[in-house]
Amino acid sequence: MTYQEKKSIVSLISAILIFGSFCLYMYPQYPEGGLGSAETFRYWGSFVLILTVVSIVAHIIISIIFNIVFRMTTKEKEPKFMDELDKLIDLKANRNSFFVFIIGFLLAMSSLIIYQPSQMMFIILIASGFISDVMGSVTKLYHYRRGV
């Protein structure tokens, strides 16, 4: 397996673990008030902001640990350059990831149009962000395995 394939697998697993553990952490903190209470909006706003920060920091730390472990086990350095294939795969992964997020964003805004609770908008946005992260990692893994 190449460095890029291993990195994609680690990114996929870490995204799932980070999102799952954060959701398990935040679930007990859900407010008991009504659907439209200010506390509910505060909860979902903090959920999105904290998840963003935690996800970024955790991905950075996991990337550093992965590079250290990779170097210790294989005695190779990580590739310092991206060739045309790497750039093309990265662009395809970003395209698919952005496409999934934009569809999720449009669905979230559509949920407000059809008079769904505002919580539904937050849930759809959070889920589409998670799915887009997973989609990017899966796309990279797929193209490194099967080619472009």
Residue pairs with C-beta under 8 A, 6 or more apart in sequence:
2 144
3 70
3 76
3 78
3 79
4 79
4 86
4 89
4 140
4 144
5 141
5 144
5 145
6 66
6 70
7 63
7 66
8 137
8 138
8 140
8 141
8 144
9 137
9 141
10 62
10 66
11 59
11 62
11 137
11 140
12 134
12 137
12 138
12 141
14 58
14 59
14 62
15 55
15 59
15 130
15 133
15 134
15 137
16 134
18 54
18 55
18 58
18 59
19 51
19 55
19 130
19 133
22 50
22 51
22 54
22 55
26 47
26 50
26 51
29 43
30 43
31 37
31 39
31 40
31 42
31 43
33 39
33 40
34 40
35 117
35 118
35 119
36 117
36 118
40 118
40 119
41 118
44 118
44 119
44 122
47 122
47 126
48 122
48 125
48 126
51 126
55 133
67 78
70 76
70 78
71 77
71 78
82 90
85 148
88 148
89 139
89 140
89 143
89 144
89 148
90 140
92 139
92 143
92 148
93 135
93 136
93 137
93 139
93 140
93 143
94 136
96 135
96 136
96 139
97 132
97 133
97 135
97 136
97 139
98 132
100 128
100 131
100 132
100 135
101 128
101 129
101 132
103 128
104 124
104 125
104 127
104 128
104 129
104 131
104 132
105 125
105 128
107 124
107 128
108 120
108 121
108 122
108 124
108 125
108 128
109 121
111 120
111 121
111 124
112 118
112 121
